[in-house]
Amino acid sequence: MQFNQSDRCEHFSCPERSVSPAVYILLYVCSAAVVLLTVCGNLLVIISVLHFKQLHTPTNMLVLSLAVSDFFVGVFVMMPMFVWTIESCWIFGRDYCTVFWIICGFLLLLTIYNITLIAVDRYLALSNPFLYMNRVSVRITRVVIVFDWCMVGVYILTLMHFNGNFTISVMCSGECFYFLNEVWIVIDLIYAFIFPLSVIIILYTRVFVIAKKHATAIRELNNHTRPKTQKITSHSMKSERKAAKVLGILVSVFLMCLLPYFIYSLLGDIIELQTEIIQKLVIILYLNSTINPVIYALFYPWFRRCVKLIITLQIFQTDSALINVLS
């Protein structure tokens, strides 16, 4: 979460635009379209999960938490980052620079831990489905989510308070960076990247191994006459495997967006990091918030049904919350 930039500010000034007016306008139009897609896409996910009772499951509560953090990325982060990149200059002032990186750090860390919780959820659901069904409830998941948001907030506030260089956010006119001291670089590296990414990778490796075993078990069951309870178990196994597959795609896309920025940040002590590259990698990282609703639309039939009901305003009808969107 830190930029390890050198403190060279001599003779810095915002460069003049080197692109034509048409390209300049096109860049802003494309940026606005991405922001609109991010905000509206995640808002549709939020409304769907909140409104339809059938979607009130532990896994969907985690999807809701992720959609909320992605929605805030679209509202608070994307447009300033796009403007900074297009203009090659930070034009929003020193105070908002500090606020901007606080929000960025909070939402990035929140997204990472939301993805981590999804990995834990899928592992528990597949490794011990009976225990998961009996012990993991919507209420417990909500408590875990609130705890997750609070812990991330406490971490960011603690970092602000104890990291001495954090308040020096704007090192020179037209630039916006924040710096961590050596102690917090190590702490942030472990807490924000190494620990959650290790959990995600290890658990999803286990999830795919278990899913493969389940697929083999289902094929064997299909070759024999089964009692009703076994058929129910087989259906449950298929459902959990499908959910694991879709969420596995979501996790994989997130890692593809995160790792370039993560790896480049780690090279800060070896090479001189370039502002333009950092900006582009941060944009790629936050484009994950745009991609997530697209993944839901492609792989979740219930989301497509919900979008249709929302767009046609059928959610305002009496008892619309009870509509079956899973069939």
N, C-alpha and C positions, 0 to 999 in steps of 0.2 A: 504493500500500500504506500510505500514511500518512493519519492523521486530522489535519486542520488546524483543530483546535478552539481557541477562545479559552480563556484560562486563568482564567475566572470560576468560582470555587468558593464564593463567599460564600453562606452560608445554604443550602447544598445539603443535601438529605436525601432518602432514598428515599421517593417518594410512595406513599400508600396506594392499594391496588387500587380501581379505579373500576368493575370488572366484577363481575357476579354470580358466586356460587360455581359455578353450572352452566357458565357460559361459561369460567370459570377452569379448571375440570377438563377441559372440551372442548379448550381450547388445549393443555394438557399431553398429552392423549391424541393429538391430531393431530400434535404435535411428536414424540412417541415413535414414532408410525406412520411419519413421514417418516424419522426416524433409522433405524428398523428396515428400511425399504425400501431406503435408501441402503446400509446395511451388507450386507444379504443380497443385494441385486441385484448389487453390485460383487463380492461374494465368489463368486457364481455365475460371473461373468465370469472371475475369477482362476482358479478351479478348472477351468473349461472349457479355457482356453488352456494352462494348465500340464499338465493330464492328457492331453488327446487329442493324439497325435503329429501328426495331420493339420493341426492348427491352429498348428503351430510354423512360422510364416512371419514375415518381417520386419515386415509391417504389423501382424500380431496381437501381436507383441512390444511394439509401441508402444501398441496397445489395452490390453495387459496393464499396462504402466507407468501409463497413465492410470487404469485401474481400481484399481490399488493406491493411487494418490494420492487418488482419490475415496473409497475405502474408509476411508482414514485421516481424511478430512474427516468422514465419518459417525461415526467412533469418537471423535475428539478435539475436533472443532470445533462440530458442529451443536447438540448438547444445551446446552453452556454459552451459545451465542448465543441459542438459543430461550429459555432460562431468563432471561437478561439482558433480553431483549425483553419477556417476559411480566411479569416482576417490576418492570420499569422501574428496575432497580438491579443493580449488580454485587455478588454475594453470595459470591464465591469467594476474596476476599482479594487483597492486593497481589502476592504472589509468583506466584500462578497467573495473574494478569493479564499479567505479563511473559511467562510460559511460553505462555500462550494466544496472544498476538500473534506470538511467535516461530513457533509452529506454523502459525498462520494465514498469515503471510507466506511461510513455506517452502512450504506446500501450494498456495497461490494461484500463486506463481511457478512451482512445479513443474508445475501444471496448464497454465499458459500455454505453457510450453516443450514440454510433451508435445504439445499441440495444434499448436505450431509444427513439431515434428518430423513429425507426421502430414501436415501440409501439404507439407513437403519430400519426404516419402516418396511421396505421391501425384503430385507434380509430376515426380519422377524416373521413376516407374513409367510415366507416360503420355507424357512428352516423349521418353524414350529407353528403351523397354521391353527391348530386347536387352541394352543395357549394364546396366540394372537387374537383370535376371535373372542375369547373369554376375558382377556385382560386389557386389551388395547381398545379403548372407547373414544368416541368423539370428544367427550369431556376431558379425558386425560390428555389427548392430543392437543386440545386448546391450551391447557395448562403448560404443556411443554413448549408450545409456540410462544406464549406470552413470556415464559422464562427465557427462551432463546432471544427474543427481541430485547428484553431487559439486560441480559448479559452482554449483548453486543453494544448496547448503549452505554453500559457501565465501562466496558473496555475502552470505547472511544473517548469518553470523558476522562478516564484515568490517563490515557495516552496524552491528551491535551494538557492535563494538569502537571504531569511529571516529566514530559519531554520539553526540555528548556528551549529548544530551537523552533518549536511549533509556531509560536507567535510571529516569527519572521517569515511570513508567507510570501510576500512579494519582495523578491530580492532586487529587482530593478524595474523601471517603468516598462509596462507592456508585457511583463512575464508574471506567471503565477505558479509557484511551487511551494511545497512544504518539505521540511527536512526532519529526519529523526536522528537522535544521537546514537552512538554505537550500541548502547544497552538496549534501546527500544527497537533498533533494527533487528536484533536477534530475537527479542520477544515477539515482535510483529511477524517475523518470518515463521516462527514456530506456531503461534496462535492462529494467524490468518491464512497460512498456506500449508505448511508441512503436516500439521496434525489433521486438519479437515480433509485435505487431499489424500492423505494416507488412508483415512477411514473410508472415504468414498471408493478409492481404487480397490482396497482389500475386500470391502463388503460386496461391491458389485462383481468382483471376481467370484466370490462365494455364491452370489445370487445366480450367476449364469451356470455355475457347476450344479447347483441344486435344481435349477430349471431344466437342465439337461436330464438329470435323473428323473424328474417328474415326467418329462416327455416320454422317457423309456417306460416308466411305470404305467402311464396311460395307454401306450400301445399294447402292453402286455394285458392290461385289463380289457381292452377292446377285443381281444382274441378269445375271451372266455365269457360265459354267462355270469352276470353279476347281480347280486341283490341290490335293492334300491339304495341302501346306505353307501355302497361302493360307487354307484352312479353319481350320487350327490358329491362324494369326495372327489371323483374324477372331474366333475364340472367345476368344483371349487379350485382344484389344482390348475385347470386350464385358465380360469379367470385370473388367478394370481400370476400365472406365467405371462399372460398377455399384458397385465398391468406392469409387471417387471420389465417386459420388453419395451413398452412405450416409454416408461420412465428411464430405462437404460439409455434410450436414444436421447432423451432430454439431458441426462447426465453427461453423455458423451459429447454432445454439442457444446455444453457448458465448458467442459474441459478443453475442447478445441479452441474456444474463445479465450479462456483464461490463461492457458499455458504459455502462449507467445509473450504476453505481458509479464507473466511470472518469471520466465526464463530470462527475458531481456533485463528485468529489474535486478536479477541476481548477478548479472554481468557488470554491474555498476562499479565494482572495485577493480575490474580488469580493463574495461574500455570506457571511453567517454561517451555517456549516453547523449543521444541527439533528441532535441525537443520535438522535432517533427515526427520522429519514429515513435516516441512515447505517446504523442497525441493520437496517432493512428492506431496504436495497439490498445489504448484505452477505449477508443471508439469501437474497435472490434470486440473488446470485452463487453461493453455495454450493449452492443447489437444483439447479444444473447437475449436481452429482455424483449427485443422485437421478435426474435425467432421462436420463443417459447409458445406464444399463442398459435403460431403457424403449425407447430408440432401437434398441439392439441387438436387443431382443425383437421389435420391430415390423418391422425390415428385414433381420435376419440369420436365415435359416432354421436355420443351423447352431447358433446360440445356443439356439433353442427346442428343438432335438433334444438338445443338451447338458444343458439344464435338466431335460428329461424323464428322461434317463439318470441325472442326479445325484439327483433327487428319488426315483426308484425304486430307488436304491442299486445300480444296475447297474455303476457305476464300480468297485465292489469285486470284480467278477468277474475271472477270469484273462483277460489280454490285452484288457481293456476299453479300454486306451489306444489300441489299433489299430482300434477301431470307426470305420467310415466315417460321419462326421457331415456331410459336404459334399454327399452325393448326395441 
